[in-house]
Amino acid sequence: MNEKLSISLPSEMVAAIKSRVDAGAYTSTSEVLRAAVRVWLREEEEYQERIAAIRQKVQASLDDPRPNLSGHEVKQRLEAFFDKRR
């Protein structure tokens, strides 16, 4: 079921929406806004998935029983790694 919604937009956004409708890319301003909301929802979902993946990696790191490395040890290992690649 469709529901009407009244919004205020800056004139630049209104001009961009009308331009896309006038160019035939969309049949109405409502179609432009529905497409924009679909993109926004998809981006939000992808963002939440990325955050969940990062949280899983952080938790896996926290749960890792191996000893932590100091900054100095990390630097030494990275230098050794890159020295091998040269």
C-alpha positions as CSV (number, residue, x, y, z in Angstrom):
1,M,0.0,0.0,0.0
2,N,1.4,3.4,-0.9
3,E,1.4,6.2,1.5
4,K,1.8,9.9,0.7
5,L,4.7,11.8,2.3
6,S,5.5,15.5,2.1
7,I,9.1,16.5,2.2
8,S,11.2,19.6,1.7
9,L,14.3,19.5,-0.4
10,P,16.9,22.0,-1.3
11,S,16.3,23.6,-4.7
12,E,19.4,21.9,-6.2
13,M,17.9,18.5,-5.3
14,V,14.5,19.4,-6.8
15,A,16.2,20.6,-10.0
16,A,18.2,17.3,-10.2
17,I,15.0,15.2,-9.7
18,K,13.1,17.2,-12.3
19,S,16.0,17.1,-14.7
20,R,16.0,13.2,-14.6
21,V,12.2,13.1,-15.1
22,D,12.4,15.6,-18.0
23,A,15.2,13.5,-19.6
24,G,13.0,10.5,-19.5
25,A,15.1,8.5,-17.1
26,Y,12.1,8.3,-14.7
27,T,8.4,8.7,-15.3
28,S,7.8,10.8,-12.2
29,T,9.4,12.5,-9.2
30,S,8.0,9.7,-7.0
31,E,9.8,7.1,-9.1
32,V,13.1,9.0,-8.6
33,L,12.6,9.1,-4.9
34,R,11.6,5.4,-4.7
35,A,14.8,4.6,-6.6
36,A,16.9,6.7,-4.2
37,V,15.3,5.1,-1.2
38,R,16.0,1.6,-2.6
39,V,19.7,2.5,-3.1
40,W,19.9,4.0,0.4
41,L,18.3,0.9,1.9
42,R,20.7,-1.4,0.0
43,E,23.7,0.7,1.1
44,E,22.6,0.6,4.7
45,E,22.2,-3.1,4.5
46,E,25.7,-3.5,3.0
47,Y,27.1,-1.2,5.6
48,Q,25.6,-3.2,8.4
49,E,27.0,-6.4,6.9
50,R,30.5,-4.8,6.7
51,I,30.2,-3.7,10.4
52,A,29.1,-7.2,11.4
53,A,32.1,-8.7,9.5
54,I,34.5,-6.3,11.2
55,R,33.0,-7.1,14.6
56,Q,33.5,-10.8,13.9
57,K,37.1,-10.3,12.9
58,V,37.7,-8.2,16.0
59,Q,36.1,-10.8,18.2
60,A,38.2,-13.6,16.6
61,S,41.3,-11.5,17.3
62,L,40.3,-11.0,20.9
63,D,39.5,-14.7,21.3
64,D,42.9,-15.7,19.7
65,P,44.9,-17.6,22.3
66,R,48.2,-16.6,20.8
67,P,50.2,-14.0,22.7
68,N,49.9,-10.3,21.7
69,L,52.7,-8.7,19.9
70,S,54.2,-5.4,20.9
71,G,54.5,-2.5,18.4
72,H,58.2,-3.2,18.2
73,E,57.6,-6.9,17.4
74,V,55.1,-6.0,14.7
75,K,57.5,-3.5,13.2
76,Q,60.3,-6.1,13.1
77,R,58.0,-8.7,11.5
78,L,56.8,-6.3,8.9
79,E,60.3,-5.2,8.1
80,A,61.4,-8.8,7.7
81,F,58.4,-9.6,5.5
82,F,59.1,-6.7,3.2
83,D,62.9,-7.4,3.2
84,K,62.1,-10.9,1.8
85,R,60.0,-9.4,-1.0
86,R,62.7,-7.1,-2.2
